[in-house]
Amino acid sequence: MEAVQETVELPVVEKTIEMYPGQLAPQAKIPEGIDRKDVLYAALFMKGRIGLEELANTAQIDVNEARELMKELVKEVRSPLEIVREGELVFELRIKEEFIPIVSSICEKADFTESELKTLALIAYYQPLKRIDLVKHRGVMGHVHANKFVTDGYVKEEKGKLSTTEKFERYFGVKQITRQDLLAMTQVQE
């Protein structure tokens, strides 16, 4: 018996989605059966901190409905996470304060280099710190780091003096910084 070879041509479907760093994927239509409150929670989880209008747009609902659903979500969430409302228009998902010391050792502060962390720790410890004094201790890179921190909102500068901001406190999970906090911040994980 001879083998019969049959060639079947399948249609070629080419779909190219160009995604570049910083480019957002198009928002998909929310399928039926998906709870809008779950969409809000997922969006909050993805961004960590998000405005009410963006939440409403993501869930494809109006702002008033999003506000009401967020009120419900704030009451319902029971976990080591908490949803914190900042004013009327911004929400933040973060770890509850009592869990931070327990889990902070596994979290890398990859947003900063070791050198930047040392500069930031110096500013936090001696705040308000004169920029000139920072440069004396950290060299010209202290000046470069300070500019970055001010631009990124971790440090504010008033009359040539540098001090930390609320964003710094939220990021590092500290309200009042202690020497131990600074030592923990500057340790390099191997």
Buried (B, 14 or more C-beta within 10 A) or exposed (E): EEEEEEEEEEEEEEEEEEEEEEEEEEEEEBEEEEEBBEBBBEBBEEBEBBBBEBBBBBBEBEBEEBBEBBEEBEEEEEEEBBBBBEEEBBBBBBBEEEBBEEEBEEEEBEEBEEBBBBBBBBBBBBBBBEBEBBBEEBEEBBBBBBEBBBEBEBBBBEEEBBBBBEBBBBBBBBEEBEEEBBEBBBEEEE
